[in-house]
Amino acid sequence: MDRIKKGADVITSINKYRNDEIRDHELITVVNSYFDDIKNQPLSQADFQFLKFISNVVGIPHYFDLLSKFNKIEDFEVFNLNTFSAIFYESVLHRSESLKLHKYQKTVVDTFKRGELNRFFLSASTSFGKTFVAYEVIRKMKYKNVVLIFPTIALLSENLERINTNSEYSDLETEYTIHTLSEVDDIGDKNIFIYTPERFLSFLERNTKNITFDFVFIDEVYKIDNEYIVDDQTKENERDVAYRIATHYSLKGDTDILMAGPYIEFSKSDTNSFNLFLKENHVKVLNFNNIETVGKKYVEVTNRKQLIVDEGFIVNFENNRKIQRLMKILSDLEKRNENTILYCPRRGDVERYAKYIIKSENNNRWDFSGYEFFIKHLEENFHKDWVLINALKNGVGIHHGLVPKYIQKEIVSLFNEGKLSILISTTTITEGVNTSAKNLIVVQSKKGDKDLKRFDAKNIAGRAGRFQHHYSGRVIVLQNKFMDAVDSSPLEIKHKNYDVNSVKDEIDLFYSKEQYLSIEDLGRKKNIVQEQLEREIPEEIMDRFKVVSREDKIKVYDRIKELTQDERAQIRKLIAHINTSSGVDFEGLQILLNVVRPIVNNEKLSYLIDQRIGDREYSLFVFLLHYYMRDGFAGSMRFKIDKGGKVDEAIRQTADFIYNTLKYQAVKYLGVFNLMYKFIRTTETNKTFDEVSGIDILLLRLEYNALTEEGRLVGDYGVPHKILEFYENPNSDFAKEISDSFDEYERSVFEKVKKIVEGNSN
């Protein structure tokens, strides 16, 4: 590298920037590249002065701080006028001794003004730090009641942990009462509610104290548009409905709001549905898509025998086979002590590539002594032949939606600590998972069976390099069309509730203004309302379980009303059984399933209900639920393996049944049954809704696998089953027996989660 020429280019770019000849993002690219080139070279006092100066000119002083990872910046002592002005400017960005914003984050925070309606849509790169900005807005504006809405329970628990255990957020932990459960009894003077969209809606249904919100932050808000959802499988997608409804209620009254997402493309048309949504709700766009605080270098692997990755980094291939080339690239990256994410389109692909790496013997001498206790825990609680265990022994982590949550969390931690060199993942890695990966290798340009769109590709590529860990990240494309997706035409975001021509689900009819409904839509809505009035179902009942249509609720209502006296007696027996034991009554559960079956449109749950086995021909779902309630994940897994299933497939199927079918689909449909059953009983018994017994305890067990508040809290956080059992029985002799049986890994997790529980109870 010619340092003199590079330095001169930086100065030229700064002058062009000051003369408005180039934009911010162009200067960032030049300065970032200069830091990346010079980071490992011997630096003089003059170099330090120059680097300090340019990092503040570009508005990202963190670039200079990051040098300490590569150089000894504590030797920097000499000050001149330029360095003094740089340090003075940097002081403006500091929020505390250890926390500071970059220029563009500060711009967002400064847009919030007291005494005004503050509503903004922030679109920015994956490295921008959007959640960090939300916390700074809360600090600045001193809001009383705040809601933070994240797409997953994993992100919910990560932010709870951040507030309760990170000293940089101790002021929020002290000042606010933190809530993550939808059932809230202890309301403080100032509150932060951390929810998923579904849990936020559940809280609204239970909000008997009429809490109003001063500020709502909605992360990954692009999920209001189904076409924008990054998903690794084709399935019944309902997240867009939940996001749209949650956003609808967030905008009630004069609440301040910050909606955020990565790389959102906006239409310039005034008639675009999303622009109409923004205009009618007084939301202004803050577009920082071009501000890439971490540089990106795309490297395409072709059929050539040599791949020039960087200056001084060349990979030589022995043949043209894709898998062999991948193994060679991974081997060379590991020799450079650089960690890598391997992106795969499907869960099966993740495990398949893990097996390739294990067979390649690239890492067969990997030292896993630092986490051997974790491997031992997995072998004892799952199965020694699980591909994930063999991968960990070779320095490889597996991350997809059917790996239990606490295992996902531990694997990401091991990867970030440098104890794993490779992390193989599906699109789950785009759901706000923070890793220290320098490199991202794309093996296929798909998500599930679908081609990647521009948004998908940029979001995936954003996982290469992490702000304040790397100046730049590499995206290595392994003989596929990923770059076509990156360079493809942008997909404009839409909002179907503001588009008269959009095909609307029945739910959307009740969250769209009349000018955005067609004549047919208005007719459908009128008929549904008439059906509701004829049955005298009050609005407060219909308004619960918002992600289920009114038509479906009416169907369930009608089918319950048609039950015979014997069938009703069996339902009451089921409820009594649920309230007094951990099992289920087969006959009563089967009747319940028969009631809800017509509204079930999830293929897997439909199959499990329709598939009948045994002399009494109970649904397969009845047996699977029985085994799960009795023996948990391990029991369900062993049942499948004992029936001749392969280990990896049995664990995947068990996880799919528990995390997707039970905790989401079954809870939804059984919840609608519970809603309508309890309403009908109120009309028959003159009791209040809360006085009527239903299957509430079963629903709690399915959603959280816990009944106590502490149990549900650690269930969200993600812990081994024994720790959950402990918090379900915290003051009993059984609890002591459980804690005495913790293995080394369980003991370490217990000590961590104790801080979360204690912090949330203060």
C-alpha positions in Angstrom: 0.0 0.0 0.0 1.3 3.5 -0.9 0.5 5.3 2.4 1.4 8.7 1.0 -1.0 8.3 -1.9 -3.7 6.9 0.3 -3.4 9.7 2.8 -3.5 12.3 0.0 -6.7 10.6 -1.3 -8.3 11.0 2.1 -7.4 14.7 2.3 -8.7 15.2 -1.3 -11.9 13.5 -0.3 -12.3 15.7 2.8 -11.9 18.8 0.7 -14.4 17.6 -1.8 -16.8 16.8 1.0 -16.5 20.3 2.5 -17.1 21.7 -1.0 -20.3 19.5 -1.4 -18.7 17.6 -4.2 -19.2 14.2 -2.5 -21.7 12.9 0.0 -21.3 11.6 3.5 -21.4 7.9 2.6 -18.7 8.5 0.0 -16.4 10.1 2.5 -17.1 7.3 5.0 -16.0 4.7 2.4 -12.7 6.5 1.9 -11.9 7.0 5.6 -13.0 3.6 6.6 -10.9 2.0 3.8 -7.9 4.1 5.0 -8.3 2.8 8.5 -8.6 -0.7 7.3 -5.4 -0.5 5.2 -3.3 1.1 8.0 -4.6 -0.6 11.1 -1.8 -3.2 11.4 1.1 -0.9 10.2 3.6 0.9 12.5 2.0 4.3 13.4 3.8 7.5 14.4 2.4 10.3 16.5 1.7 12.2 13.3 -0.3 9.2 12.0 -2.3 9.1 15.3 -3.0 12.8 15.0 -4.2 12.4 11.4 -6.3 9.4 12.2 -7.9 11.1 15.2 -8.7 14.1 13.0 -10.3 12.2 10.1 -12.4 9.9 12.3 -14.1 13.0 13.7 -14.3 14.7 10.3 -16.4 11.8 9.1 -18.4 11.8 12.3 -17.4 8.3 13.5 -14.8 8.6 16.3 -15.2 4.9 17.0 -12.9 4.3 14.0 -10.0 5.7 16.0 -11.0 3.7 19.1 -11.1 0.5 17.1 -7.4 0.9 16.4 -6.6 -0.3 19.9 -7.6 -3.8 18.7 -4.7 -3.7 16.2 -2.3 -1.0 17.5 -1.2 0.7 20.8 -3.1 3.9 20.7 -2.2 4.6 24.3 1.1 5.9 23.0 -0.9 8.8 21.4 0.0 11.8 23.5 0.8 14.8 21.2 -2.0 17.3 20.6 -2.2 20.0 18.1 -5.1 22.3 17.0 -6.6 19.7 14.7 -6.6 16.9 17.4 -8.0 19.3 20.0 -10.9 20.3 17.8 -11.5 16.6 17.0 -11.6 15.7 20.7 -13.9 18.7 21.4 -16.3 17.5 18.6 -16.2 13.9 19.9 -17.2 15.1 23.4 -20.5 16.3 21.9 -21.2 12.7 20.8 -20.6 11.2 24.3 -23.6 10.2 26.3 -21.5 8.8 29.2 -17.9 8.0 29.9 -18.3 4.7 28.0 -21.1 5.4 25.6 -21.0 7.7 22.5 -23.0 8.1 19.3 -21.7 8.5 15.9 -22.7 11.6 13.9 -25.6 10.0 12.1 -27.1 8.4 15.3 -26.9 11.8 16.9 -28.8 13.3 13.9 -31.6 10.9 14.6 -31.7 11.5 18.3 -31.7 15.3 17.7 -34.8 15.1 15.5 -36.8 14.3 18.7 -38.0 17.5 20.3 -39.9 17.9 23.5 -43.4 19.4 23.1 -43.8 18.1 19.6 -45.2 15.0 17.9 -42.2 12.9 17.1 -42.9 10.2 14.6 -40.1 8.8 12.4 -39.4 5.8 10.1 -35.6 5.1 10.3 -34.2 3.0 7.4 -30.5 2.3 7.8 -27.8 -0.2 7.3 -27.5 -3.3 9.5 -24.4 -1.7 11.2 -26.1 1.6 12.0 -27.1 0.8 15.6 -30.9 1.4 15.4 -31.8 -0.1 18.8 -29.0 1.8 20.5 -30.5 5.0 19.1 -33.9 4.1 20.6 -32.4 3.8 24.0 -30.8 7.2 23.6 -34.1 8.7 22.5 -35.7 7.4 25.7 -32.9 8.9 27.8 -33.2 12.3 26.1 -37.0 12.6 26.1 -37.5 11.1 29.6 -40.6 9.3 28.6 -42.9 7.7 31.3 -44.3 4.6 29.5 -42.3 3.0 26.7 -42.9 0.0 24.5 -40.1 -1.7 22.6 -41.3 -4.2 20.0 -38.9 -6.8 18.6 -39.6 -9.6 16.0 -38.5 -12.5 18.2 -38.5 -13.7 21.8 -34.7 -14.0 21.5 -34.4 -10.3 20.9 -36.9 -9.6 23.6 -34.8 -11.5 26.1 -31.5 -10.0 24.8 -32.8 -6.5 25.5 -34.1 -7.5 28.9 -30.6 -8.9 29.7 -29.0 -5.7 28.4 -31.0 -3.5 30.7 -30.7 -5.8 33.8 -27.0 -6.8 33.6 -25.1 -4.2 31.5 -23.7 -1.4 33.6 -24.1 1.0 30.6 -27.9 0.6 30.9 -28.1 0.7 34.8 -29.8 4.1 34.7 -32.7 2.6 32.8 -32.9 -0.4 35.1 -33.0 1.9 38.1 -35.4 4.4 36.6 -38.0 2.1 35.0 -40.0 -1.0 35.9 -39.2 -3.5 33.1 -42.0 -5.8 31.8 -41.8 -8.6 29.2 -44.9 -10.6 30.0 -48.4 -9.7 28.7 -50.0 -10.2 32.2 -48.8 -7.1 34.1 -49.8 -6.5 37.7 -47.0 -4.4 39.2 -47.1 -1.1 37.2 -44.4 1.4 38.2 -44.4 5.1 37.9 -42.2 4.7 34.8 -42.3 1.5 32.7 -40.5 -0.1 29.7 -42.5 -2.9 28.1 -40.4 -5.2 25.9 -42.6 -7.3 23.6 -43.0 -9.1 20.3 -45.9 -7.8 18.2 -48.1 -10.8 19.3 -47.3 -10.2 23.0 -48.0 -6.5 22.6 -51.4 -7.2 21.3 -52.0 -9.7 24.1 -51.0 -7.0 26.6 -53.5 -4.6 25.0 -56.3 -7.1 25.6 -55.3 -7.5 29.3 -54.6 -3.8 29.9 -57.3 -3.1 32.5 -55.4 -0.1 33.9 -55.7 1.8 30.6 -52.0 2.6 30.4 -51.1 5.1 27.6 -47.7 5.1 25.9 -45.4 8.0 25.4 -43.1 6.3 23.0 -43.1 3.1 20.9 -40.0 1.6 19.1 -40.8 -1.0 16.5 -37.8 -2.9 15.2 -37.8 -4.7 11.8 -41.0 -2.9 10.9 -40.6 -4.0 7.2 -42.5 -7.1 8.3 -45.7 -5.3 7.8 -45.2 -6.2 4.2 -45.3 -9.9 3.6 -43.1 -9.6 0.5 -40.3 -8.1 2.6 -40.3 -11.0 5.2 -37.0 -12.8 5.1 -37.9 -16.4 5.7 -36.2 -19.7 5.0 -39.3 -21.7 4.2 -42.7 -21.3 2.5 -45.3 -21.4 5.2 -48.4 -19.8 6.6 -47.0 -16.4 7.2 -48.9 -14.3 9.7 -46.1 -12.0 11.1 -47.2 -9.3 8.6 -50.7 -9.3 10.1 -49.4 -9.0 13.7 -47.0 -6.3 12.7 -49.6 -4.3 11.0 -52.1 -4.5 13.9 -49.4 -3.7 16.4 -48.3 -0.7 14.4 -52.0 0.4 14.1 -52.4 0.5 17.9 -49.0 2.1 18.4 -50.1 5.1 16.4 -53.2 5.8 18.5 -53.4 9.2 20.1 -50.3 11.4 20.2 -47.7 8.7 20.9 -44.1 9.4 19.7 -42.8 6.5 17.6 -39.6 5.3 16.0 -40.0 2.6 13.4 -36.8 1.0 12.2 -35.6 -1.4 9.5 -32.6 -2.1 7.3 -32.3 -1.1 3.6 -36.0 -0.2 3.1 -36.8 1.1 -0.4 -39.3 3.9 -0.6 -41.5 4.8 -3.5 -41.4 8.4 -4.8 -45.1 8.2 -5.7 -47.6 10.1 -3.6 -50.1 7.3 -4.2 -47.9 4.5 -3.0 -49.7 2.7 -0.1 -46.8 3.0 2.3 -46.3 6.7 1.6 -50.0 7.2 2.3 -49.6 5.3 5.6 -46.7 7.6 6.5 -48.5 10.8 5.5 -51.8 10.0 7.3 -50.0 9.1 10.5 -47.6 12.1 10.4 -44.5 9.9 10.1 -41.3 11.3 8.5 -38.7 9.2 6.8 -35.1 9.2 8.0 -33.2 7.5 5.2 -29.6 6.4 6.2 -29.4 3.4 3.9 -26.1 4.6 2.4 -24.4 5.1 5.7 -22.4 1.9 5.9 -20.2 2.2 9.1 -18.7 -1.1 8.2 -17.3 -1.5 4.7 -18.3 -4.4 2.5 -16.1 -6.2 0.0 -17.8 -8.7 -2.3 -15.7 -11.5 -3.7 -17.1 -13.9 -6.3 -15.7 -17.4 -6.6 -15.4 -18.4 -10.3 -14.0 -21.4 -12.0 -10.5 -19.9 -12.0 -7.8 -21.8 -10.0 -6.9 -18.7 -8.1 -9.0 -16.4 -6.0 -7.6 -13.0 -5.0 -9.5 -12.1 -1.8 -7.4 -9.2 -0.6 -3.9 -7.8 -1.2 -1.7 -10.6 0.3 -4.6 -13.0 0.6 -4.8 -15.4 -2.3 -6.6 -18.8 -2.3 -5.3 -21.5 -4.7 -7.8 -24.2 -5.7 -6.9 -27.7 -6.8 -10.2 -28.5 -8.6 -13.5 -26.9 -9.7 -15.8 -28.8 -7.3 -17.8 -26.3 -5.3 -17.6 -28.2 -2.0 -13.8 -28.6 -2.3 -13.4 -24.9 -3.0 -15.5 -24.1 0.0 -13.4 -26.3 2.3 -10.2 -24.6 0.9 -11.6 -21.1 1.6 -12.7 -22.1 5.1 -9.3 -23.6 5.8 -7.4 -20.5 4.7 -9.7 -18.2 6.7 -9.2 -20.3 9.8 -5.4 -20.1 9.3 -5.7 -16.3 9.3 -7.7 -16.6 12.5 -10.8 -15.0 10.9 -14.2 -16.3 11.8 -16.9 -17.0 9.2 -20.6 -17.2 8.8 -21.8 -19.7 6.2 -25.2 -18.8 4.9 -27.5 -21.6 3.7 -31.1 -21.4 2.4 -32.6 -24.3 4.4 -32.2 -26.0 7.7 -31.3 -29.3 6.1 -28.6 -27.5 4.1 -27.1 -26.2 7.4 -26.7 -29.7 8.7 -25.5 -31.0 5.4 -22.7 -28.5 5.1 -21.8 -29.1 8.8 -21.3 -32.8 7.9 -19.1 -31.8 4.9 -16.8 -29.8 7.2 -16.7 -32.6 9.7 -15.7 -35.1 7.0 -13.1 -32.8 5.5 -11.1 -33.0 8.7 -10.2 -29.3 8.4 -10.8 -28.9 12.1 -10.6 -32.4 13.4 -7.9 -31.3 15.9 -10.0 -28.5 17.2 -9.5 -27.7 20.9 -13.0 -27.7 22.4 -11.8 -28.0 26.0 -13.1 -24.5 26.7 -16.7 -25.6 26.2 -16.5 -29.4 26.8 -18.9 -29.1 29.7 -21.5 -27.7 27.2 -21.0 -30.6 24.8 -21.3 -33.0 27.7 -24.6 -31.4 28.7 -25.9 -31.8 25.1 -24.9 -35.4 24.9 -26.7 -36.2 28.2 -29.8 -34.3 27.4 -30.2 -34.9 23.7 -28.2 -37.5 21.8 -24.5 -38.1 21.3 -25.0 -38.7 17.6 -26.7 -35.3 17.0 -24.8 -33.5 14.1 -24.7 -30.3 16.2 -22.6 -32.0 18.8 -20.1 -33.4 16.3 -20.0 -30.0 14.6 -19.1 -28.3 17.9 -16.3 -30.8 18.4 -14.9 -29.5 15.1 -15.2 -25.7 15.9 -18.5 -25.4 14.0 -21.7 -23.9 15.2 -25.2 -24.6 13.8 -27.9 -21.9 13.9 -31.4 -22.3 12.6 -35.0 -22.0 13.9 -35.2 -25.6 15.1 -32.2 -25.5 17.4 -33.5 -24.9 21.0 -33.2 -21.3 21.9 -30.7 -21.6 24.8 -28.4 -23.7 22.6 -28.6 -21.1 19.8 -27.6 -18.4 22.3 -24.7 -20.4 23.6 -23.4 -21.2 20.1 -23.4 -17.5 19.2 -21.6 -16.6 22.4 -18.9 -19.3 21.7 -18.6 -18.0 18.1 -18.2 -14.3 19.3 -15.6 -15.4 21.9 -13.5 -17.1 19.2 -14.1 -20.6 20.5 -15.8 -21.5 17.2 -14.4 -20.6 13.8 -17.5 -21.2 11.7 -21.2 -20.5 12.2 -23.6 -22.1 9.7 -27.0 -20.5 9.6 -30.2 -19.9 7.7 -31.9 -16.5 7.7 -32.2 -16.7 11.5 -28.9 -14.9 11.5 -30.7 -11.8 10.1 -33.1 -11.6 13.0 -30.9 -9.1 15.0 -28.3 -11.7 16.0 -25.1 -9.9 16.7 -22.0 -11.7 15.8 -18.3 -10.8 15.4 -18.0 -12.4 12.0 -15.5 -10.9 9.6 -16.6 -13.1 6.7 -19.9 -14.3 5.3 -19.9 -17.0 2.7 -23.1 -17.5 0.6 -23.4 -21.0 -0.7 -26.8 -20.4 -2.5 -28.8 -17.4 -3.5 -32.1 -18.7 -2.0 -34.2 -18.4 1.1 -35.8 -21.8 1.3 -37.0 -22.5 -2.2 -37.4 -18.8 -3.1 -35.0 -16.6 -4.9 -33.4 -13.8 -2.8 -34.6 -10.3 -3.5 -32.4 -7.3 -3.2 -33.5 -6.5 0.3 -32.9 -10.1 1.4 -29.4 -10.2 -0.1 -28.3 -6.8 1.4 -29.7 -7.9 4.8 -27.8 -11.2 4.7 -24.6 -9.5 3.5 -24.9 -7.0 6.4 -23.8 -9.8 8.7 -20.3 -9.6 7.4 -18.3 -7.3 9.6 -19.5 -5.7 12.8 -19.3 -2.1 13.9 -16.6 -1.5 16.5 -15.1 -4.9 15.7 -14.2 -4.6 12.1 -13.6 -1.8 9.6 -14.9 -4.0 6.8 -16.4 -7.4 6.2 -16.1 -9.8 3.3 -19.0 -11.4 1.5 -17.7 -14.4 -0.4 -20.1 -15.6 -3.1 -19.6 -19.3 -3.9 -20.6 -19.8 -7.5 -24.2 -18.6 -7.4 -26.4 -15.6 -8.4 -26.2 -13.7 -5.1 -24.7 -10.6 -6.8 -27.6 -10.6 -9.2 -29.9 -10.2 -6.2 -27.7 -7.5 -4.6 -27.8 -5.5 -7.9 -31.5 -6.3 -8.8 -34.2 -3.7 -8.9 -35.3 -2.5 -5.4 -38.6 -3.7 -4.0 -40.7 -0.8 -2.8 -42.3 -1.4 0.6 -46.2 -1.4 0.7 -48.9 -1.3 3.3 -52.0 -3.2 2.1 -54.3 -1.4 4.6 -53.7 1.8 2.6 -54.3 0.3 -0.9 -57.8 -0.1 -2.2 -56.6 -2.6 -4.9 -54.8 -5.0 -2.4 -56.3 -8.4 -1.7 -57.1 -8.1 2.0 -57.5 -10.9 4.6 -60.7 -10.6 6.6 -58.6 -9.3 9.6 -57.4 -6.3 7.4 -61.0 -5.2 6.7 -61.3 -4.0 10.3 -57.9 -2.1 10.3 -58.4 -0.3 6.9 -60.3 2.9 6.5 -63.3 2.8 4.2 -61.6 4.7 1.4 -59.1 1.8 1.1 -61.8 -0.9 0.9 -63.3 -2.0 -2.4 -67.1 -2.5 -2.8 -66.6 -6.2 -2.3 -64.5 -5.6 0.9 -67.2 -3.3 2.3 -69.8 -6.0 1.6 -67.8 -8.7 3.3 -67.2 -6.5 6.3 -70.9 -5.6 6.6 -71.9 -9.3 6.5 -69.4 -10.2 9.2 -70.6 -7.5 11.5 -74.2 -8.7 10.9 -73.2 -12.3 11.8 -71.6 -10.9 15.0 -74.7 -8.9 16.0 -77.1 -11.8 15.4 -75.1 -13.9 17.9 -74.8 -10.9 20.3 -71.1 -11.4 20.6 -69.7 -8.1 22.2 -66.9 -6.2 20.6 -64.7 -6.7 23.6 -64.7 -10.4 22.9 -64.2 -10.1 19.2 -61.3 -7.8 19.8 -59.3 -10.5 21.5 -57.0 -12.8 19.6 -56.6 -10.0 17.0 -54.6 -12.2 14.6 -57.6 -14.6 14.2 -60.4 -13.5 11.9 -63.9 -12.7 13.2 -65.3 -15.2 10.8 -63.2 -18.0 12.4 -64.3 -16.9 15.9 -67.9 -17.0 14.8 -67.4 -20.6 13.4 -65.9 -21.7 16.7 -68.8 -20.0 18.6 -71.3 -21.9 16.5 -69.6 -25.3 16.9 -69.4 -24.9 20.7 -73.1 -24.0 20.8 -73.8 -27.2 18.9 -72.0 -29.5 21.3 -74.2 -32.2 23.1 -74.5 -32.2 26.8 -72.1 -35.3 27.0 -69.5 -33.4 24.9 -69.8 -30.4 27.1 -69.3 -32.6 30.1 -66.1 -34.0 28.5 -64.8 -30.5 28.0 -65.4 -29.7 31.7 -63.6 -32.9 32.5 -60.7 -31.8 30.3 -60.6 -28.4 32.1 -60.6 -30.0 35.5 -57.8 -32.4 34.5 -55.7 -29.5 33.2 -56.2 -27.6 36.4 -55.2 -30.5 38.7 -52.4 -32.3 36.8 -49.8 -31.8 34.1 -51.5 -34.1 31.6 -54.5 -33.9 29.4 -57.8 -35.8 29.1 -57.8 -37.5 25.7 -61.5 -37.5 25.1 -62.1 -33.9 26.0 -59.1 -32.7 24.0 -60.3 -34.6 21.0 -63.7 -32.9 21.2 -61.9 -29.5 21.4 -59.8 -30.4 18.3 -63.0 -31.3 16.4 -64.4 -27.9 17.2 -61.5 -25.9 16.0 -60.5 -28.1 13.0 -62.6 -26.1 10.4 -60.6 -22.9 11.1 -57.1 -24.6 11.2 -55.3 -23.7 7.9 -51.8 -24.6 9.0 -50.8 -27.8 7.1 -48.8 -29.4 9.9 -51.4 -28.9 12.6 -54.2 -30.0 10.2 -52.3 -33.2 9.5 -51.7 -33.9 13.2 -55.4 -33.5 13.9 -56.6 -35.5 10.9 -54.2 -38.4 11.4 -56.0 -40.8 13.7 -54.4 -43.7 15.6 -55.2 -46.3 18.3 -58.5 -48.1 19.0 -60.3 -44.9 20.0 -58.9 -43.1 16.9 -57.6 -40.1 18.7 -55.7 -37.5 16.7 -51.9 -37.9 16.5 -51.8 -34.4 18.0 -53.4 -35.8 21.2 -50.6 -38.4 21.7 -47.8 -35.9 20.9 -49.1 -33.3 23.3 -49.5 -36.0 26.0 -45.8 -37.1 25.6 -44.6 -33.5 25.6 -46.6 -32.5 28.7 -45.3 -35.6 30.5 -41.7 -35.7 29.4 -40.9 -32.4 27.7 -38.6 -32.0 24.7 -36.4 -35.0 25.6 -39.4 -37.3 25.9 -40.9 -36.2 22.6 -37.5 -36.6 20.9 -36.9 -40.1 22.4 -40.4 -41.2 21.3 -39.5 -40.3 17.6 -36.1 -42.0 17.8 -37.6 -45.1 19.4 -40.0 -45.3 16.5 -37.1 -45.6 14.1 -36.4 -42.0 13.3 -32.9 -40.7 12.5 -31.4 -38.6 15.3 -31.0 -35.3 13.4 -34.5 -35.6 11.8 -36.1 -36.6 15.1 -34.6 -33.5 16.9 -35.7 -31.2 14.1 -39.2 -32.6 14.0 -39.5 -32.4 17.8 -38.4 -28.8 17.8 -40.7 -27.9 14.9 -43.7 -29.5 16.8 -42.9 -27.7 20.0 -41.7 -24.3 18.8 -43.9 -23.8 15.8 -46.9 -26.1 16.0 -47.5 -26.0 19.8 -46.2 -22.6 20.9 -47.6 -20.7 18.1 -50.3 -22.5 16.0 -51.9 -24.6 18.7 -51.9 -21.7 21.2 -53.7 -19.5 18.7 -56.5 -22.0 17.7 -56.9 -23.4 21.2 -56.9 -19.9 22.5 -59.9 -19.0 20.2 -61.7 -22.0 21.6 -61.0 -20.9 25.1 -62.2 -17.4 24.3 -65.5 -18.4 22.8 -66.1 -21.2 25.4 -65.7 -18.9 28.3 -67.9 -16.2 26.7 -70.7 -18.7 26.2 -70.3 -19.9 29.8 -70.6 -16.3 31.0 -74.0 -16.0 29.3 -75.1 -19.4 30.7 -73.9 -19.0 34.3 -74.1 -15.2 34.9 -70.4 -15.3 35.9 -67.8 -12.8 34.7 -65.3 -13.9 32.0 -62.5 -14.2 34.5 -64.6 -16.3 36.9 -65.3 -19.0 34.3 -62.8 -21.9 34.2 -61.2 -22.6 30.8 -58.0 -24.1 29.4 -55.9 -21.1 30.4 -53.4 -23.2 32.3 -52.8 -25.4 29.2 -52.3 -22.3 27.0 -49.7 -21.0 29.5 -47.9 -24.3 29.5 -47.8 -24.4 25.7 -46.7 -20.8 25.2 -44.2 -20.6 28.1 -43.8 -24.2 29.4 -44.3 -22.4 32.7 -47.0 -21.1 35.1 -45.1 -18.9 37.5 -44.0 -15.4 36.5 -40.3 -16.3 37.1 -40.7 -19.5 35.2 -42.2 -17.6 32.2 -39.4 -15.0 32.4 -36.6 -17.6 32.3 -38.6 -19.5 29.6 -38.4 -16.4 27.4 -34.7 -16.0 28.2 -34.0 -19.6 27.1 -32.6 -22.1 29.6 -32.2 -25.8 30.0 -35.3 -27.6 31.2 -34.0 -28.2 34.8 -33.6 -24.5 35.4 -37.1 -23.9 34.2 -38.3 -26.6 36.6 -36.4 -24.9 39.5 -38.2 -21.6 38.9 -41.6 -23.3 38.7 -40.9 -24.7 42.2 -38.5 -22.1 43.7 -39.3 -22.6 47.4 -39.9 -26.3 47.6 -37.7 -29.3 48.6 -38.0 -30.4 44.9 -36.3 -27.1 43.9 -33.3 -27.9 46.0 -33.2 -31.4 44.6 -33.2 -30.0 41.1 -30.5 -27.4 41.8 -28.3 -30.1 43.4 -28.5 -32.1 40.2 -27.4 -29.2 37.9 -24.5 -30.2 35.6 -21.6 -27.7 35.1 -23.2 -26.0 32.2 -26.6 -25.7 33.8 -24.9 -24.2 36.9 -23.2 -21.5 34.8 -26.5 -20.6 33.0 -28.3 -20.6 36.4 -25.9 -18.0 37.8 -26.4 -15.8 34.7 -30.2 -16.0 34.7 -30.4 -15.3 38.4 -29.3 -11.8 37.7 -32.1 -11.4 35.1 -34.7 -12.7 37.5 -33.5 -10.6 40.4 -33.1 -7.5 38.3 -36.7 -7.9 37.0 -38.1 -8.3 40.5 -36.5 -5.2 42.0 
